[in-house]
Amino acid sequence: VKGRSYSHKENNEKVNIIYLSRIEPNKGHIDFLNAIAKSNLSHRLEVVFVGDGSLRGDCIKSANSIGVGEIVHFVGRLSHEKAMIYLKKADLFLSLNNHGSLGNGVLEAAQFGLPIVTLLHPGCLTDDLNLFHVIKQNQDLQNNVADFLNRFIDDPSLRQSMSMNSIE
């Protein structure tokens, strides 16, 4: 697997983010939606949530109420093959899951050379920390994610190095 080749995205090009997870408590969906709103980048982002769960309706309502509903797409639970289509089109894999392990989605994203952003939590092994951009869970989580999104969009060298790290 080769790393992806990233160049500076033009102002009209969207950065595609995939969030592959059940939409349940402790998975960080609402925090991510709020981070998108805080980043002021909604005109530059396209976000796909792959998965279903008890909080899907709440997430859709939240996305619409904070003004990011037009760029956020909830596609539901998909077969492995269909989920891989979304992973292949993505520019970034993000998970703010604060419960359990990093999950298979991270491994699938790494296969595609996707830059990976995850939340530091007990299920996140210390050996994994060199492979991903890790965001610490604290009171500034939403701002930290928003700041990261701004850097990711503006810095093609960051995107390239993160892509290479994910496949090492």
Residue, then its C-alpha position, 0 to 999 in steps of 0.5 A: v500500500k502506498g501513501r496518498s499523495y496530497s497537495h494543497k486543496e483549492n478553496n472550492e475543494k472539499v476535504n472528505i472525512i469519514y467517521l465509521s462507528r456505531i452511533e452510540p453514547n461514548k462514541g464522540h459524534i456530538d463532540f465532532l459535530n460541534a467541532i465542525a461548527k467551531s472550525n468555521l470550515s463547513h464550506r470546506l468539509e464533507v463528512v460521512f458517518v457510516g453506522d447506525g445506533s440509538l443516537r442517530g436521530d439526535c445527531i441528525k437533529s444536532a447537525n441541523s441545529i448547529g448549521v452543519g446538516e448540509i455537509v454531514h451525511f448519515v448513511g447508516r449501517l453498510s456492508h463491508e464492501k460499501a463501507m470500503i467505498y466511502l473509506k477509499k474516497a475519504d481524505l481523513f478518518l476520525s474517531l472520538n470514541n472514548h470507550g473500548s479499543l480503537g476498533n477495526g475501522v482504524l485498521e481499515a483506514a490504515q489499509f487505504g493510507l488514510p490519515i487517522v485522528t483518534l481520541l486518547h483513551p484507555g483502549c488506545l495502546t501506547d504503541d499505537l500513538n506514533l501512528f495516529h494524530v491523538i487528541k487528548q480528551n479534556q474540556d477543550l476537546q471540541n476546540n482541539v478538534a476544530d484547531f486540528l481540522n484547520r491545520f489539516i486543511d491548510d497544510p498538505s505536508l501534514r496530510q502527507s506525513m499522516s498518510m505515510n504514518s498510517i501505513e507504516 
